[in-house]
Amino acid sequence: MKNYVITGDTLAILPYSTGSIIYETNQTLIINKLPNNIISYNCLLFGSSYKGRVKGSKNLIGFKYKNPISINDSLIFFPTTSPRLKECSWINYINVKKVDFINNINMTKIQFINDLELKFHISKNIINNQINKSYILNSKIHMNLGYFV
């Protein structure tokens, strides 16, 4: 697959070897593009550059680092680390069902709406913070559009 188009079924985009592994509600795909390249391509596909989406997010929610971005009006993804790092994954916040910390291995488990569980070497507080930022961004976007989802 040359390019991947993000949809509401996209759960997460994780780095994998020299590309990405993409989890969707009903399938898993391996794409020969890095997660940030997939995110950037989709920003352009929906009418803006990645830098424009980052700037817009920062303007709307007021946070400086690791901001979620809106790919379009209904798709908001948050980074698990700084997007400058190659280990950065992107999570579709609307598809997150539950977050748990796994104390004995210092990992956080994200459960998605299809019950898929992925583990990350990130604290539960960081993940919850990213979800909260995503919620705020979603609210601000929909307030500006005049409706809520």
Contacts in CASP RR format, 6 or more apart in sequence:
PFRMAT RR
TARGET T0000
AUTHOR 0000-0000-0000
METHOD contacts of the structure
MODEL  1
MKNYVITGDTLAILPYSTGSIIYETNQTLIINKLPNNIISYNCLLFGSSY
KGRVKGSKNLIGFKYKNPISINDSLIFFPTTSPRLKECSWINYINVKKVD
FINNINMTKIQFINDLELKFHISKNIINNQINKSYILNSKIHMNLGYFV
1 29 0 8 1.000
1 31 0 8 1.000
1 32 0 8 1.000
3 33 0 8 1.000
3 38 0 8 1.000
3 41 0 8 1.000
4 20 0 8 1.000
4 22 0 8 1.000
4 29 0 8 1.000
4 31 0 8 1.000
4 33 0 8 1.000
4 38 0 8 1.000
4 41 0 8 1.000
4 42 0 8 1.000
5 42 0 8 1.000
5 45 0 8 1.000
6 13 0 8 1.000
6 38 0 8 1.000
6 39 0 8 1.000
6 42 0 8 1.000
6 71 0 8 1.000
6 75 0 8 1.000
6 77 0 8 1.000
6 92 0 8 1.000
7 24 0 8 1.000
7 75 0 8 1.000
8 74 0 8 1.000
8 75 0 8 1.000
8 92 0 8 1.000
8 94 0 8 1.000
8 95 0 8 1.000
9 24 0 8 1.000
9 25 0 8 1.000
9 26 0 8 1.000
10 22 0 8 1.000
10 23 0 8 1.000
10 24 0 8 1.000
10 75 0 8 1.000
10 92 0 8 1.000
10 95 0 8 1.000
11 23 0 8 1.000
11 24 0 8 1.000
11 25 0 8 1.000
11 91 0 8 1.000
11 92 0 8 1.000
11 95 0 8 1.000
11 112 0 8 1.000
11 113 0 8 1.000
11 114 0 8 1.000
11 116 0 8 1.000
12 22 0 8 1.000
12 23 0 8 1.000
12 89 0 8 1.000
12 90 0 8 1.000
12 91 0 8 1.000
12 92 0 8 1.000
12 110 0 8 1.000
12 112 0 8 1.000
12 118 0 8 1.000
13 20 0 8 1.000
13 21 0 8 1.000
13 22 0 8 1.000
13 23 0 8 1.000
13 35 0 8 1.000
13 38 0 8 1.000
13 39 0 8 1.000
13 77 0 8 1.000
13 89 0 8 1.000
13 90 0 8 1.000
14 20 0 8 1.000
14 21 0 8 1.000
14 22 0 8 1.000
14 23 0 8 1.000
14 35 0 8 1.000
14 89 0 8 1.000
14 118 0 8 1.000
15 21 0 8 1.000
15 34 0 8 1.000
15 35 0 8 1.000
15 86 0 8 1.000
15 87 0 8 1.000
15 88 0 8 1.000
15 89 0 8 1.000
16 30 0 8 1.000
18 32 0 8 1.000
18 34 0 8 1.000
19 30 0 8 1.000
19 31 0 8 1.000
19 32 0 8 1.000
19 33 0 8 1.000
19 34 0 8 1.000
19 35 0 8 1.000
20 30 0 8 1.000
20 31 0 8 1.000
20 33 0 8 1.000
20 34 0 8 1.000
20 35 0 8 1.000
20 38 0 8 1.000
21 28 0 8 1.000
21 29 0 8 1.000
21 30 0 8 1.000
21 31 0 8 1.000
22 28 0 8 1.000
22 29 0 8 1.000
22 30 0 8 1.000
22 31 0 8 1.000
22 38 0 8 1.000
23 112 0 8 1.000
23 116 0 8 1.000
23 118 0 8 1.000
25 95 0 8 1.000
25 112 0 8 1.000
25 113 0 8 1.000
25 114 0 8 1.000
26 114 0 8 1.000
31 38 0 8 1.000
33 41 0 8 1.000
34 86 0 8 1.000
35 88 0 8 1.000
35 89 0 8 1.000
35 90 0 8 1.000
36 50 0 8 1.000
36 83 0 8 1.000
36 88 0 8 1.000
38 90 0 8 1.000
39 50 0 8 1.000
39 69 0 8 1.000
39 71 0 8 1.000
39 77 0 8 1.000
39 83 0 8 1.000
39 90 0 8 1.000
40 49 0 8 1.000
40 50 0 8 1.000
42 71 0 8 1.000
42 75 0 8 1.000
43 49 0 8 1.000
43 50 0 8 1.000
43 52 0 8 1.000
43 53 0 8 1.000
43 69 0 8 1.000
43 71 0 8 1.000
44 50 0 8 1.000
46 71 0 8 1.000
46 72 0 8 1.000
46 75 0 8 1.000
50 69 0 8 1.000
53 69 0 8 1.000
53 70 0 8 1.000
53 71 0 8 1.000
54 67 0 8 1.000
54 69 0 8 1.000
57 67 0 8 1.000
57 68 0 8 1.000
57 69 0 8 1.000
57 70 0 8 1.000
57 137 0 8 1.000
58 64 0 8 1.000
58 67 0 8 1.000
60 137 0 8 1.000
60 140 0 8 1.000
60 141 0 8 1.000
60 144 0 8 1.000
61 67 0 8 1.000
61 133 0 8 1.000
61 136 0 8 1.000
61 137 0 8 1.000
61 140 0 8 1.000
63 133 0 8 1.000
65 82 0 8 1.000
66 78 0 8 1.000
66 79 0 8 1.000
66 81 0 8 1.000
66 82 0 8 1.000
66 83 0 8 1.000
66 130 0 8 1.000
66 133 0 8 1.000
67 78 0 8 1.000
67 133 0 8 1.000
67 137 0 8 1.000
68 76 0 8 1.000
68 77 0 8 1.000
68 78 0 8 1.000
68 79 0 8 1.000
68 93 0 8 1.000
68 130 0 8 1.000
68 133 0 8 1.000
68 134 0 8 1.000
68 137 0 8 1.000
69 76 0 8 1.000
69 77 0 8 1.000
69 137 0 8 1.000
70 76 0 8 1.000
70 137 0 8 1.000
70 138 0 8 1.000
70 141 0 8 1.000
71 77 0 8 1.000
73 141 0 8 1.000
73 142 0 8 1.000
73 145 0 8 1.000
74 94 0 8 1.000
74 149 0 8 1.000
75 92 0 8 1.000
75 94 0 8 1.000
76 92 0 8 1.000
76 93 0 8 1.000
76 94 0 8 1.000
76 134 0 8 1.000
76 137 0 8 1.000
76 138 0 8 1.000
76 141 0 8 1.000
77 90 0 8 1.000
77 91 0 8 1.000
77 92 0 8 1.000
77 93 0 8 1.000
77 134 0 8 1.000
78 90 0 8 1.000
78 91 0 8 1.000
78 93 0 8 1.000
78 130 0 8 1.000
78 131 0 8 1.000
78 133 0 8 1.000
78 134 0 8 1.000
79 88 0 8 1.000
79 89 0 8 1.000
79 90 0 8 1.000
79 130 0 8 1.000
80 87 0 8 1.000
80 88 0 8 1.000
80 89 0 8 1.000
80 90 0 8 1.000
80 91 0 8 1.000
80 120 0 8 1.000
80 122 0 8 1.000
80 126 0 8 1.000
80 127 0 8 1.000
80 130 0 8 1.000
81 87 0 8 1.000
81 88 0 8 1.000
81 89 0 8 1.000
81 122 0 8 1.000
82 88 0 8 1.000
89 120 0 8 1.000
91 110 0 8 1.000
91 130 0 8 1.000
93 130 0 8 1.000
93 131 0 8 1.000
93 134 0 8 1.000
93 135 0 8 1.000
93 138 0 8 1.000
94 138 0 8 1.000
95 112 0 8 1.000
95 113 0 8 1.000
95 114 0 8 1.000
96 110 0 8 1.000
96 111 0 8 1.000
96 112 0 8 1.000
96 113 0 8 1.000
96 131 0 8 1.000
97 111 0 8 1.000
97 112 0 8 1.000
97 113 0 8 1.000
97 115 0 8 1.000
98 110 0 8 1.000
98 111 0 8 1.000
99 108 0 8 1.000
99 109 0 8 1.000
99 110 0 8 1.000
99 111 0 8 1.000
99 124 0 8 1.000
99 127 0 8 1.000
99 128 0 8 1.000
99 131 0 8 1.000
100 108 0 8 1.000
100 109 0 8 1.000
100 111 0 8 1.000
100 124 0 8 1.000
101 107 0 8 1.000
101 108 0 8 1.000
101 109 0 8 1.000
101 123 0 8 1.000
101 124 0 8 1.000
102 108 0 8 1.000
102 109 0 8 1.000
102 119 0 8 1.000
106 121 0 8 1.000
107 119 0 8 1.000
107 120 0 8 1.000
107 121 0 8 1.000
107 122 0 8 1.000
108 119 0 8 1.000
108 120 0 8 1.000
108 122 0 8 1.000
108 123 0 8 1.000
108 124 0 8 1.000
108 126 0 8 1.000
108 127 0 8 1.000
109 117 0 8 1.000
109 118 0 8 1.000
109 119 0 8 1.000
109 120 0 8 1.000
110 117 0 8 1.000
110 118 0 8 1.000
110 119 0 8 1.000
110 120 0 8 1.000
110 127 0 8 1.000
111 117 0 8 1.000
112 118 0 8 1.000
120 127 0 8 1.000
138 149 0 8 1.000
139 148 0 8 1.000
142 148 0 8 1.000
142 149 0 8 1.000
END
